Amino acid sequence: MSQKEIINECRKILNSLQLGQYVENDADFNFLSDAFSKARYYAFKTQNRRIVRIQKRASGNYGTCCFFIELDNGRITDFSYSKMFSKNPALEDVLAAMRTAIDPIIYRIGCTMD
């Protein structure tokens, strides 16, 4: 399966879940666990622990959702399927930091326009 096909399947699974719902289908859980293990940041996110549950949750200030993984030690962290195969992770991190930095400015401007 190509990287694009993996990302599309992850998206399909995420979109099939309701907010707050856990992945209960064994085939979907196994697919996601295997796909996540191919991510460049897998060891960092999992600390080489086993994934025991995967949930759809809201993420950030942009009205988006992503997977959250629960590890066998109880730790829960987000896991972005869309960035798993990123060619330029440093650029993505900088862009995310820039968006976070300007959020309060955009909010203040919006409040003055009422």
C-alpha positions as CSV (number, residue, x, y, z in Angstrom):
1,M,0.0,0.0,0.0
2,S,1.4,3.4,-0.9
3,Q,1.8,6.3,1.5
4,K,-1.1,8.1,-0.1
5,E,-3.3,5.0,0.2
6,I,-2.4,4.7,3.8
7,I,-3.2,8.3,4.5
8,N,-6.5,8.0,2.7
9,E,-7.5,4.9,4.6
10,C,-6.6,6.7,7.9
11,R,-8.8,9.6,6.9
12,K,-11.6,7.3,6.0
13,I,-11.4,5.6,9.4
14,L,-11.2,8.9,11.2
15,N,-14.2,10.3,9.3
16,S,-16.2,7.1,10.1
17,L,-16.0,7.8,13.9
18,Q,-18.0,10.2,16.0
19,L,-16.1,12.7,18.1
20,G,-15.0,10.9,21.3
21,Q,-15.5,7.5,19.8
22,Y,-12.9,4.8,20.1
23,V,-11.8,2.6,17.2
24,E,-13.6,-0.7,18.1
25,N,-13.3,-2.5,14.8
26,D,-10.3,-4.9,15.1
27,A,-9.3,-4.6,11.5
28,D,-9.3,-0.8,11.7
29,F,-7.4,-0.8,15.0
30,N,-4.7,-3.2,13.6
31,F,-4.5,-1.1,10.3
32,L,-4.0,2.1,12.3
33,S,-1.5,0.6,14.7
34,D,0.6,-0.8,11.8
35,A,0.3,2.5,9.8
36,F,1.3,4.6,12.8
37,S,4.4,2.4,13.4
38,K,5.7,3.6,10.0
39,A,5.6,7.3,11.1
40,R,8.9,9.1,11.5
41,Y,7.9,10.1,15.1
42,Y,6.5,6.8,16.2
43,A,9.1,6.1,18.8
44,F,8.9,9.6,20.2
45,K,5.1,9.5,20.5
46,T,4.8,6.0,21.9
47,Q,8.1,5.8,23.9
48,N,8.2,2.3,22.5
49,R,5.0,1.4,24.4
50,R,2.1,-0.6,23.0
51,I,-1.0,1.2,21.7
52,V,-4.0,-0.1,23.6
53,R,-6.8,2.3,22.4
54,I,-7.3,4.8,19.6
55,Q,-9.8,7.6,19.9
56,K,-11.1,10.5,17.7
57,R,-10.9,13.8,19.5
58,A,-10.9,17.5,18.6
59,S,-7.5,19.0,18.1
60,G,-6.3,22.6,18.4
61,N,-8.1,25.8,17.7
62,Y,-9.0,25.1,14.1
63,G,-12.0,22.8,14.5
64,T,-10.2,19.8,13.3
65,C,-10.0,16.3,14.6
66,C,-7.3,13.7,14.9
67,F,-6.5,10.4,16.5
68,F,-5.4,10.2,20.1
69,I,-3.6,7.0,21.2
70,E,-3.6,5.5,24.6
71,L,-0.5,3.6,25.6
72,D,-0.2,0.6,27.9
73,N,1.2,2.8,30.6
74,G,-1.9,5.1,30.5
75,R,-0.3,7.9,28.6
76,I,-2.5,9.6,26.0
77,T,-1.2,11.7,23.1
78,D,-2.3,12.9,19.7
79,F,-1.2,11.2,16.6
80,S,-1.4,13.0,13.2
81,Y,-1.9,10.6,10.4
82,S,-1.6,13.4,7.9
83,K,2.0,14.2,9.0
84,M,3.3,10.6,9.2
85,F,5.2,10.7,6.0
86,S,6.0,14.4,5.9
87,K,9.1,15.3,3.8
88,N,9.8,18.5,5.7
89,P,8.7,18.1,9.3
90,A,10.8,21.2,10.5
91,L,8.9,23.4,8.1
92,E,5.5,22.0,9.3
93,D,6.6,22.6,13.0
94,V,7.5,26.2,12.2
95,L,4.3,26.9,10.4
96,A,2.3,25.4,13.3
97,A,4.2,27.6,15.7
98,M,3.5,30.7,13.6
99,R,-0.2,29.8,13.5
100,T,-0.3,29.4,17.3
101,A,1.5,32.7,17.7
102,I,-0.9,34.7,15.7
103,D,-4.1,33.2,17.1
104,P,-4.4,35.8,19.9
105,I,-3.9,38.6,17.4
106,I,-6.5,37.4,15.1
107,Y,-8.9,36.9,18.0
108,R,-8.3,40.5,19.3
109,I,-8.9,41.9,15.8
110,G,-12.1,39.9,15.4
111,C,-13.3,41.3,18.8
112,T,-12.9,44.9,17.6
113,M,-15.0,44.3,14.5
114,D,-18.2,43.6,16.3
